[in-house]
Amino acid sequence: VELEPRACALASRNIARNALDGRFSLIPGDLRAIRSLLPAGSISHVVANPPYFPSASSAAPVSARAAARSEQTCSLDEVCAAAAWLLRWGGRFSVVYRPERLCDLFCALRACRLEPKRLRFVRHHPGAAVSLVLMEAVAGGGAGLSFEPDLLLHNADGTPSAEHRRIYHCEGGI
């Protein structure tokens, strides 16, 4: 479910480009109205890239970029609640988020009965600080979290890592 029309169009193109048409459904709309868009427990896997930053207190108009990056149009709690509504028992919720808000992510997931199961840190290169976290939670899952090996985007020499090239289907580099 995507609120911004341009982001929805981009996501649709990426789904097609990666031959995932039969595996993803993209619905233009507001996830805060999820109960009127889709039935409860109707999805087996939800993928989200929620806004990373708390909403600014400014009353200025919301740009598309600001809406995507900050909680001006929806909060992390609302994203997790929408995922919980959609997921069948045992369904998976995959989310990418900022490491400095990891505690917020854990709290929001558990408040919606989504149990964190797998965590992976993303680093730009070996020795770099964690730039993103990849989390998988399970609807109604029991306790137990596993840590996956770090995803390194680049080698020490600056070239894209083998895993990065595999993810992005690159043969000779990016």
C-alpha positions, 0 to 999 in steps of 0.5 A: 500500500503506497500513498504517493503516486510517483512512488507507487509507479516506481515500485510497480516498475521495479516489481516488473523489472525484477520479474516479481509480478506474480509475487507482489501486489501494490495498492495505491492508498493510505495504509492508515485505512488498511481495514477498508482496503484489504481483509484481515489475515489475507497476506502471507508476507508484508514488505515495508520501508517505513519513514525513518525519522520522527515527524518535525513539528513544522506546519509546512506543507509535506513534500513527497520526499519528506513524507517518505522519510519522516512520519508526517503522513504515517508513523512506525506504529501505524506501519506495524499495525497495518502489517499486523492487520494484513498478516495471517498467523505465522505470516512474515513482515520484512522491514528496512529501518535505521539503526538509531531507531532499532529500539522503536522498531522492536517496541512497535513490532511487539505492540502489534504481536509481531515477533522479531525473528531475524536481524541483519545489519547493513554496512557500506564497507567493512569497518563502517558504522551500521547504516540500515537494519533489515528485520523480519518479524513473524505474526504471533511468533514465539521469542527467539531472535537470530542475527544474520551476517552483516550485508556489506555493500562494498569491499574494502577497495570500494568495489561492490561486494559479491552479494551486492552484485548478486542482489542487484543482478550485476555482472561486471559491477554497478 
